[in-house]
Amino acid sequence: MLKEERQSYILKQINLHNRVLSADMSDKLGVSEDTIRRDLNELAENGKVTKVYGGALSKSYQFPFQENEVYARDAKKIIGVKTTKLIKPGMTVLAGGGTTMLEMAKAFPKNLQCTFFTISPLVALEMAERSHAEVILIGGRLSKSSNVSIGSQVINQLSEIKVDLCLLGTNSLSVEEGLTDSDWEIIQIKKAMLRCSEKIALLSIAEKLNSVQKMKVCSLSNIHYLITDLDPKHQSLEKFANQVHVI
């Protein structure tokens, strides 16, 4: 594989999954970690990624967001609009973070009355500015890579609430492995969010489907709704539709 092809692949993986680890890319591409580190350094020097210890982060996830840097923004807008239609007056909703969730907040009907918990300060601000919902920010240590609250304090707060609907962003999703992620602390927060929720909705651009990370959040059978940018009857969603309600 040529350097340009390798870097293009690495950049796409970073934009899809927020971050990559040098060791993982080394295994997947069959090259040394030194080669991957040089690639990441070059991508960072060109302003395409943010280099961190052991890997790199996507520019799409770094606040303040530049619209032209948010990956698949049009697809995320579609998902955001679809998601708001699940939320009914009087509901108690819990939301994660990420750029797709921000698009949902921007599309939220201004006059819809509900109680809205979130672990994302950015989503909380969008919701507070654009809607009449009661917004409650669940606080804790802020993850610099994903801009959400993490840690035992957050898990404890989540154990004290019960919500009608949980809105989760997606790192990777497959029929066989379910919802997977690469960040151990984020996984613990997502599991706590699952435990306090009556219904679960995953928000995912189609490109993240049929991909797998190393650590599991939950099986597909634990999910009630899958919201993507595709038509629900799209052929690529058929296997998912056998297990969850695809929107």
N, C-alpha and C positions, 0 to 999 in steps of 0.2 A: 504493500500500500504506500502510495506517495505521501509526502509530508502534508501536502494540501488536502488530500482526501482524509488523512488521519485527523488533522485539525478540524476539518469540517464535521467529521463524526463526533469528535470530542465536544465541539461547540454546541451541536444539536442536543447531545445528552445533557449538557449543563443547562441549556435553556428549558428542556423538558422536565428535568428533575431537580432543578434549583442548584444542585452542586454535583461534583464528581470527586472521587478519591483517586489519587495517582495510582495506587496499587490496583484498584478495580480496572482502570483503563489499561494498565499494563497487561493484566490477565486477558481482558477481552480482545485486545489488539495484537497480543503476542509480541510486544516490544518491551524494552527495559523501562523501569521506572524513571531512570535518568532521561530517556527520550521523552516520556510523557511530561516530566517536569520542564524540560526545555520548550515543549509545545505550549504548556500552560503559561510559562513566562512570556513567550512570544505573543500569545493571545492577550495576555494582560497588558503588555507594552503597547499593543494596538488598540487598547481600550475596549476589548470585546468581553472580557471576564474580569472578575476580581480574584486575585490570587490569595489563598489562605494556606495555613499549614496543612500539608498532606493532600492538597487538591485545589479546587477553585469553585467560586460561586457565580451564579448568573447575574448579569447586570439587570435582568428583568425584575429581580426581587429586591433590589437595593433602593431604599428610600433616600431622597425623594425620587419618585418614578418619572422617567421621561417617556412620553407616550410612544415614541418611535423605538424605544428599547424594550417595551413589554412584549414578550413573545406571544404570538397568536392572539393578539388583542381582540380582533374582530370575532374570533371563535369564542373567546371568553365573554364578550358582550352578549352573544346569543345565549350562552349558558346562564348568565346573570339574569336575563329577562325570564327565561324558562323557570328558574329557581323561585323567583318571587311569586309565581302562580301557585306554588305549593303552600304558601303561607296565608293563613286565614285569620280574620279578626279574632282577637282574644287569645291567640296561640302564645305559648312560651317557646322561644327558639334559641338554640345554641349554635354559634358559628365559629369556625376556625379562621385561619388567615390565608394570605396569598393574594395574588393579583386577580384570580377568578372571583374570589369572595369580594374583593373591592368592586368589581363590576356588578356583582349582585347588589351591593349596598347602593351603588349609584343608580340602579334601576328600581330600587325599592319604592313602592307607591307611597307618596307623601302622607296621605291621610289614613293609611292602614295602621290601626291601633293594635299593638302587641307588645310583649315583653321580650327583649332581645339581649341575651347574654353573648359575650364574645371574649376570646382570649387574645384578640388582636387589637392593639391601640389604634391602628390605622382604620380598621373596619369600624370600630366604635366611633371614631371621629366622623367618618363618612355618614354613618347611620344617624348620628346626633344632628348633623348639619342638614341632611336631606329628608328626614322623616319625622313623624310624630310618635314613633315608637319609644317606649321606655328602654333606654340603653344602659346596660350594666356591664362594666369592664371587669373581667376576672384578672386580677393582677398577680404578678410574681416576678421572677427573674426573666429579663427580656433576652430572647435568643437573637443574636445579631445576624444570624444567617437567614432567619425566616420571619423576624419581626413579630413573634408571638410570645406570650407569657409561658414559661415552663417551670418545672421544679415541683417539689412536694407541696408547697403552699397552694399552687394551682390545683393539684390533684385533690387536696383536702377541701378546697372550695367547691370543686365539681361534685364531690361526694355528698354535698349538702343540698343539692338542687335536683329537681326532676323537670325535664322539658318534654314538650310534645314532639319536637323535630330538631334533629341535629344536622347541620350542614358541614360536611367535611370536604376539604380539598384532597386531591389525589396526587400521590407521587407516582405509583405504579399500580396497575390493576390487571388481573388475569382471571379467567374462569377457574383455572386449576389452583392457583396459589392465593387468590383473593387480593385483599388490599395489603401492599407491602411498602416499606420505606427504608431509608438508609440512615436515619437519625434516631438513635436509641431514646433520647429524651423526648423527642416529638412523638414517638410511638407510645410512650407511657401516657402522655397527655391525651392522645387520640383514644387510647383504650379507656381512660377515665371518662372521656366524653361519650363513648359508646354506652358505658354502664349507666349513665344518668339519663338516657334518652329513650323515649317510646319508639320513635321511628328515626331511621338514618337515611340521609340522602348524600350521595357522593357526587361532587362536581368535577368533571374531567373532560379536557379536550381529547378528541378521538386519538391523537397521536400517543397518548399515554396508555391506551388500552393494549392488552396483550404484551405488557412489559412486566418485569419482576425485579425487585430489589432483594437484598439479603435477609431482611428482618420482616416478620409478619405482624400486621395489625389485627386483621380478622379475616374470616372466610367470606366469600361472596354471599353465602346464605344468611349472614348477619345484616346484610344491607337490604333496604326496602326500595330505594329509588336510585337509579343511575341517570344523571343528567349530563348530556353531551351536546356538542355543537351540530351533531348529525340528526337527520330525520330518524325518529325512533324505529322506523321500518327498514333502515339501511341494512344491507346484507351483513356488514361487518359486526353488527350488534346482535345478530340472531342468537348466538350462544349465550350472551349475557341476558337476553330477554327471556330465556327459558328459566332463569333463576331470580331475576329482579324486574321491577317495573321500570322500563326504560322510557325516559322523557326526552 
